[in-house]
Amino acid sequence: MNNKERWQRINQALQTIRISNRNGSHVNCLRLHNNNSEIHNDKIIAIAKEFMRMNIPFITEAEFITGGRADLVNLFTHECYEIMMSETDESIEAKAKKYPDIFKIIKVKI
């Protein structure tokens, strides 16, 4: 995949995210929720650090224009990472129904 195609994929993903979340200052920045446990947020940070090391653009706590919010979105591969501590598979599946169709859900159990 060439650089132009890569940026087209990234732009496609960004078009599904609320404008307040996708402004350039929020790509590759960590945004954490106070309601999440420290273990939950630590896992988001660990994944984000790995993405940064691999030069993969991401958004944390991404709010979609269709509703819903994912813990972390890989803008290149169109994957939404959901960190699971107390959530069930069923609750993640219900949450994912609000996500745009281009995204695949990755469940990360901790």
N, C-alpha and C positions, 0 to 999 in steps of 0.2 A: 504494500500500500504506500503510495507516495504521500508527500507532505500535504498536498492540496486535498486529497481524499481524507486524510486524517483530520484536517481542520473542518471539513464538511461534516464528518461524523460528530465532532465536538459541537459544532454549531447546531446540528440537528437536536442533540441532547439539550443544549442550552435553551432552545426554543420552547421546551416543555416545562421549564422552571420559571417560577414567578420572577418578574423583573427585579424585585428587591433582593432576590437571592443570587441572580446571575450576573450582576454588575461585576466588572473585572476585579474589584477588590475582594470579592468573595470566592473566586476560583482559587483553589490551592490554599485557602485559609481555613483555620480550625474554628468552627462555631460549635459550642457545646451547650447543652441544656442543663439548667440547675436541677431539673426534675430527675435526670438520669443519675444512676449510682456512679460512684467513682470507678468501679470495675468496668461498667458500661462505657463510660467516657474514655478510660484508658485503652480499651479495645479499639475505639474509633481512632484515637491518636496513633496507635500502633499501625493500623491499616493505612492511615493517611501518611505516616512516615515512610512506609514501604512504597506507596504510590509516588511520593516526592523523590525517593531514591531512584525510582524507575522512570521518572519524568512523565507520569500519567496525571493529567488534570482531573481534579475531583472537586466536589462540593459536599460539605457536611451539613446536616440538618436542612437538606434541600426541600423546599416547598414547591409542589407542582401546581401548575395552573388548573389542573383537573381536580385538585384537592389532595390531601395527604402529604406526609412529610417522611422522607427516607433518612435514615441515619447517615448514610454516605453514598454518593453516586460517583461511579467511574464514568466520566464523560466520554472517554474513548471507546470503551467496550459496551456502553449502555447497560451497565449492571448496577442495581441498587443493593447495597449491603444493609441488612437488618441484623442488629446485634440482639441476640435472644438470651435473656436471663430468666425473667418471670413470664415472658410471653409464650404462648403456645403456637404450634404450627397453624392452627385454625385462625388465631388472631392475626398472624402475619399475612395469611392468605386473604383475610377480609380487608386488611389494611392495603394490601397490594392491588386490590380491585380498583382503587382510586388512581393508581399510578398510570401514566401513559403506556400504551401498548408496546412501545419500542424497548422497554426495559425488561430485563430478566432479574428475578429476585435471587439474591444469594443470602442464605440464612447462616449466620455465624453464631453458633451456640457456645456460651461460656458458662 
